[in-house]
């Protein structure tokens, strides 16, 4: 099975949807440079499959886009 990255997203503050960026700098044991969730803790980078977003779309949730669930990487 092959996968692909659909989007890389960050936010400067926690609790808001993330904004897509064209590329990211990954810092070992820290996360994505410039992202509010980066740091020396348990959640440095969050991944979400687009299939999971599709489940919400199929339930009638509108306006969903990458970063809406605070994921850093949408696959």
DSSP file (Angstrom, degrees, kcal/mol; ACC not computed):
  #  RESIDUE AA STRUCTURE BP1 BP2  ACC     N-H-->O    O-->H-N    N-H-->O    O-->H-N    TCO  KAPPA ALPHA  PHI   PSI    X-CA   Y-CA   Z-CA
    1    1 A X              0   0    0      0, 0.0     2,-0.3     0, 0.0     0, 0.0   0.000 360.0 360.0 360.0 134.9    0.0    0.0    0.0
    2    2 A X        -     0   0    0      2,-0.0     2,-0.3     0, 0.0     0, 0.0  -0.791 360.0-169.8-104.7 149.5    1.3    3.5   -0.9
    3    3 A X        -     0   0    0     -2,-0.3     2,-0.3     2,-0.0    72,-0.0  -0.851   3.3-161.2-129.7 168.3    0.6    6.6    1.0
    4    4 A X        -     0   0    0     71,-0.6     2,-0.6    -2,-0.3    -2,-0.0  -0.995  25.5-113.0-149.5 152.7    1.1   10.3    0.3
    5    5 A X        -     0   0    0     -2,-0.3    70,-0.3     1,-0.2     3,-0.1  -0.770  26.5-178.4 -86.0 121.8    1.2   13.5    2.3
    6    6 A X        -     0   0    0     68,-3.2     2,-0.3    -2,-0.6    69,-0.2   0.795  66.1  -3.5 -88.6 -33.3   -1.7   15.7    1.4
    7    7 A X  E     -A   74   0A   0     67,-1.5    67,-2.3     2,-0.0     2,-0.4  -0.992  48.6-149.1-159.4 150.3   -0.8   18.6    3.7
    8    8 A X  E     -AB  73  21A   0     13,-0.6    13,-3.0    -2,-0.3     2,-0.3  -0.994  31.4-177.4-118.1 129.8    1.6   19.8    6.3
    9    9 A X  E     + B   0  20A   0     63,-3.2     2,-0.3    -2,-0.4    11,-0.2  -0.964  11.9 174.3-135.8 146.9    0.0   22.2    8.8
   10   10 A X  E     - B   0  19A   0      9,-2.3     9,-3.2    -2,-0.3     2,-0.3  -0.930  11.2-159.3-140.0 164.9    1.0   24.3   11.8
   11   11 A X        -     0   0    0     -2,-0.3    25,-2.7     7,-0.2    26,-0.2  -0.986  20.5-139.5-142.6 150.1   -0.4   26.9   14.2
   12   12 A X  S    S+     0   0    0     -2,-0.3     2,-0.3    23,-0.2    -1,-0.1   0.721  90.3  36.8 -80.7 -21.7    1.3   29.4   16.4
   13   13 A X  S >  S-     0   0    0     -3,-0.0     3,-0.6     3,-0.0    23,-0.2  -0.917  85.9-111.0-129.1 156.7   -1.2   28.9   19.3
   14   14 A X  T 3  S+     0   0    0     -2,-0.3     3,-0.1     1,-0.2    -2,-0.0  -0.482  93.1  39.1 -80.6 154.8   -3.0   25.8   20.6
   15   15 A X  T 3  S+     0   0    0      1,-0.3     2,-0.3    -2,-0.1    -1,-0.2   0.565  94.3  95.1  86.6   9.9   -6.8   25.4   20.3
   16   16 A X  S <  S-     0   0    0     -3,-0.6    -1,-0.3    54,-0.0    -3,-0.0  -0.923  83.8 -91.4-127.6 155.5   -7.1   26.8   16.7
   17   17 A X        -     0   0    0     -2,-0.3    51,-0.2    -3,-0.1     2,-0.2  -0.317  48.4-115.8 -59.8 150.0   -7.2   25.1   13.3
   18   18 A X        -     0   0    0     49,-2.4     2,-0.4    53,-0.1    -7,-0.2  -0.544  19.3-128.8 -89.2 155.9   -3.8   24.8   11.7
   19   19 A X  E     -B   10   0A   0     -9,-3.2    -9,-2.3    -2,-0.2     2,-0.1  -0.860  25.3-113.2-105.7 137.0   -2.7   26.5    8.5
   20   20 A X  E     -B    9   0A   0     -2,-0.4     2,-0.3   -11,-0.2   -11,-0.3  -0.415  31.6-168.9 -69.8 142.5   -1.1   24.6    5.6
   21   21 A X  E     -B    8   0A   0    -13,-3.0   -13,-0.6    -2,-0.1     3,-0.1  -0.928  28.8-123.5-128.2 154.4    2.5   25.3    4.8
   22   22 A X  S    S-     0   0    0     -2,-0.3     2,-0.3     1,-0.2    -1,-0.1   0.801  89.1  -4.6 -72.2 -28.2    4.5   24.2    1.7
   23   23 A X        -     0   0    0    -15,-0.1     2,-0.3     2,-0.0    -1,-0.2  -0.979  65.7-145.8-158.2 163.5    7.2   22.5    3.7
   24   24 A X        -     0   0    0     -2,-0.3     2,-0.6    -3,-0.1    10,-0.1  -0.943  15.2-130.3-136.2 154.9    8.3   22.0    7.3
   25   25 A X        -     0   0    0     -2,-0.3     8,-2.9     8,-0.3     2,-0.5  -0.937  26.6-152.7-103.3 116.7   11.5   21.6    9.3
   26   26 A X  E     -D   32   0B   0     -2,-0.6     2,-0.5     6,-0.2     6,-0.2  -0.785   5.4-158.0 -91.9 128.4   11.2   18.6   11.6
   27   27 A X  E >>  -D   31   0B   0      4,-3.5     4,-2.6    -2,-0.5     3,-1.9  -0.935  24.8-113.6-111.3 121.9   13.3   18.8   14.8
   28   28 A X  T 34 S+     0   0    0     -2,-0.5     4,-0.0     1,-0.3    -1,-0.0  -0.227  97.7   2.5 -55.2 135.7   14.2   15.5   16.5
   29   29 A X  T 34 S+     0   0    0      1,-0.1    -1,-0.3    11,-0.0    12,-0.0   0.720 131.6  62.2  57.9  25.4   12.5   15.0   19.9
   30   30 A X  T <4 S-     0   0    0     -3,-1.9     9,-3.1     1,-0.1     2,-0.3   0.509  89.5-133.8-139.9 -50.7   10.7   18.3   19.4
   31   31 A X  E  <  -D   27   0B   0     -4,-2.6    -4,-3.5     7,-0.2     2,-0.5  -0.931  55.1  -7.0 125.3-149.6    8.3   18.4   16.4
   32   32 A X  E >  S-D   26   0B   0     12,-0.7     3,-2.1    -2,-0.3     6,-0.2  -0.751  73.7-111.3 -92.3 127.6    7.7   20.8   13.6
   33   33 A X  T 3  S+     0   0    0     -8,-2.9    -8,-0.3    -2,-0.5     3,-0.1  -0.313 101.7  17.5 -55.9 130.2    9.4   24.1   13.9
   34   34 A X  T 3  S+     0   0    0      1,-0.3     2,-0.4   -10,-0.1    -1,-0.3   0.392  93.4 125.8  89.2  -2.9    6.9   26.9   14.5
   35   35 A X    X   -     0   0    0     -3,-2.1     3,-1.4   -25,-0.1    -1,-0.3  -0.736  60.6-137.6 -94.8 139.0    4.1   24.7   15.7
   36   36 A X  T 3  S+     0   0    0    -25,-2.7   -22,-0.2    -2,-0.4    -1,-0.1   0.756 102.8  54.8 -63.4 -26.2    2.4   25.3   19.0
   37   37 A X  T 3  S+     0   0    0    -26,-0.2    -1,-0.3   -24,-0.1     4,-0.1   0.513  84.0 106.6 -88.4  -4.0    2.3   21.6   19.8
   38   38 A X    <   +     0   0    0     -3,-1.4     2,-0.3    -6,-0.2    -7,-0.2  -0.388  47.1  90.6 -70.3 153.1    6.0   21.1   19.3
   39   39 A X  S    S-     0   0    0     -9,-3.1     2,-1.9     2,-0.1    -2,-0.0  -0.850  87.5 -50.8 147.2 178.9    8.1   20.6   22.5
   40   40 A X  S    S+     0   0    0     -2,-0.3     2,-0.2     2,-0.0   -10,-0.1  -0.502  98.5  89.6 -85.2  69.4    9.5   18.0   24.9
   41   41 A X  S    S-     0   0    0     -2,-1.9     3,-0.2   -11,-0.2    -2,-0.1  -0.829  91.2 -77.9-150.5-170.8    6.2   16.2   25.5
   42   42 A X  S    S+     0   0    0     -2,-0.2     2,-0.6     1,-0.2    -2,-0.0   0.711 112.8  51.5 -74.0 -23.7    4.0   13.3   24.3
   43   43 A X        +     0   0    0      1,-0.2    -1,-0.2    -6,-0.1     3,-0.1  -0.786  55.8 141.7-120.6  90.6    2.4   15.0   21.3
   44   44 A X  S    S+     0   0    0     -2,-0.6   -12,-0.7     1,-0.3     2,-0.4   0.829  75.2  16.3 -94.1 -37.8    5.0   16.5   19.0
   45   45 A X        -     0   0    0    -14,-0.2     2,-0.5    -7,-0.1    -1,-0.3  -0.998  68.0-155.9-139.9 132.9    3.5   15.7   15.6
   46   46 A X        -     0   0    0     -2,-0.4    27,-2.4    -3,-0.1    26,-1.8  -0.929   7.5-164.7-113.5 131.9    0.0   14.6   14.9
   47   47 A X  E     -c   73   0A   0     -2,-0.5     2,-0.4    25,-0.2    27,-0.2  -0.886   5.8-177.0-113.8 146.2   -1.0   12.6   11.8
   48   48 A X  E     -c   74   0A   0     25,-2.3    27,-2.3    -2,-0.4     2,-0.3  -0.984  22.6-130.5-143.6 130.8   -4.5   12.2   10.4
   49   49 A X    >>  -     0   0    0     -2,-0.4     3,-1.4    26,-0.2     4,-1.1  -0.596  17.6-131.3 -78.5 138.9   -5.7   10.1    7.4
   50   50 A X  H 3> S+     0   0    0     -2,-0.3     4,-2.5     1,-0.3     5,-0.1   0.776 106.5  68.7 -59.8 -26.4   -7.9   11.8    4.9
   51   51 A X  H 3> S+     0   0    0      1,-0.2     4,-1.4     2,-0.2    -1,-0.3   0.848  96.5  53.1 -61.7 -33.4  -10.2    8.8    5.2
   52   52 A X  H <> S+     0   0    0     -3,-1.4     4,-1.1     2,-0.2    -1,-0.2   0.884 108.7  48.4 -68.7 -38.1  -11.0    9.8    8.8
   53   53 A X  H  X S+     0   0    0     -4,-1.1     4,-2.3     1,-0.2     3,-0.3   0.888 106.3  58.3 -66.5 -39.4  -12.0   13.3    7.5
   54   54 A X  H  X S+     0   0    0     -4,-2.5     4,-2.8     1,-0.2    -1,-0.2   0.857  98.8  59.4 -58.7 -35.8  -14.1   11.7    4.8
   55   55 A X  H  X S+     0   0    0     -4,-1.4     4,-0.7     1,-0.2    -1,-0.2   0.905 108.1  44.8 -60.0 -40.9  -16.1    9.9    7.6
   56   56 A X  H ><>S+     0   0    0     -4,-1.1     5,-2.0    -3,-0.3     3,-0.6   0.895 111.8  52.0 -69.9 -39.8  -17.1   13.2    9.0
   57   57 A X  H ><5S+     0   0    0     -4,-2.3     3,-1.9     1,-0.2    -2,-0.2   0.913 106.5  54.5 -60.3 -41.9  -17.9   14.6    5.6
   58   58 A X  H 3<5S+     0   0    0     -4,-2.8    -1,-0.2     1,-0.3    -2,-0.2   0.701 102.2  58.4 -66.3 -19.6  -20.1   11.6    4.9
   59   59 A X  T <<5S-     0   0    0     -4,-0.7    -1,-0.3    -3,-0.6    -2,-0.2   0.364 128.0 -98.1 -90.3   4.3  -22.0   12.4    8.1
   60   60 A X  T < 5S+     0   0    0     -3,-1.9     2,-0.5     1,-0.3    -3,-0.2   0.495  72.2 148.2  97.0   3.9  -22.8   15.9    6.7
   61   61 A X      < -     0   0    0     -5,-2.0     3,-0.3     2,-0.0    -1,-0.3  -0.619  31.7-159.5 -74.9 123.4  -20.1   18.0    8.4
   62   62 A X        +     0   0    0     -2,-0.5    -1,-0.0     1,-0.2    -5,-0.0  -0.600  58.7  36.5-103.1 162.6  -19.3   20.8    6.0
   63   63 A X  S    S+     0   0    0      1,-0.2     2,-0.3    -2,-0.2    -1,-0.2   0.661  70.9 155.9  77.3  17.2  -16.3   23.1    5.6
   64   64 A X        +     0   0    0     -3,-0.3     2,-0.3   -11,-0.1    -1,-0.2  -0.610   8.6 156.6 -80.6 135.0  -13.7   20.5    6.5
   65   65 A X    >   -     0   0    0     -2,-0.3     3,-1.8     1,-0.0     4,-0.3  -0.895  50.6 -61.7-144.5 173.1  -10.2   21.1    5.2
   66   66 A X  T 3  S+     0   0    0     -2,-0.3   -46,-0.2     1,-0.2   -58,-0.1  -0.316 120.9  23.9 -61.5 141.7   -6.6   20.1    6.2
   67   67 A X  T >  S+     0   0    0    -48,-0.1   -49,-2.4   -60,-0.1     3,-1.7   0.279  86.1 113.9  87.8  -9.9   -5.6   21.3    9.7
   68   68 A X  T <  S+     0   0    0     -3,-1.8    -2,-0.1     1,-0.3   -49,-0.0   0.792  80.0  45.9 -65.6 -28.3   -9.2   21.5   10.9
   69   69 A X  T 3  S-     0   0    0     -4,-0.3    -1,-0.3     2,-0.1     3,-0.1   0.167 122.3-105.3 -99.1  17.1   -8.6   18.7   13.4
   70   70 A X    <   +     0   0    0     -3,-1.7     2,-0.2     1,-0.2    -2,-0.1   0.696  69.8 153.1  66.7  22.8   -5.3   20.2   14.5
   71   71 A X        -     0   0    0      1,-0.1    -1,-0.2   -53,-0.1   -24,-0.2  -0.584  39.2-155.3 -80.5 145.2   -3.3   17.6   12.7
   72   72 A X  S    S+     0   0    0    -26,-1.8   -63,-3.2     1,-0.3     2,-0.5   0.842  82.5  32.6 -83.9 -37.9    0.2   18.5   11.5
   73   73 A X  E     -Ac   8  47A   0    -27,-2.4   -25,-2.3   -65,-0.2     2,-0.6  -0.977  66.2-162.7-127.9 122.4    0.3   16.0    8.7
   74   74 A X  E      Ac   7  48A   0    -67,-2.3   -68,-3.2    -2,-0.5   -67,-1.5  -0.907 360.0 360.0-102.6 125.1   -2.7   14.9    6.6
   75   75 A X              0   0    0    -27,-2.3   -71,-0.6    -2,-0.6   -26,-0.2   0.397 360.0 360.0-108.7 360.0   -2.1   11.6    4.7
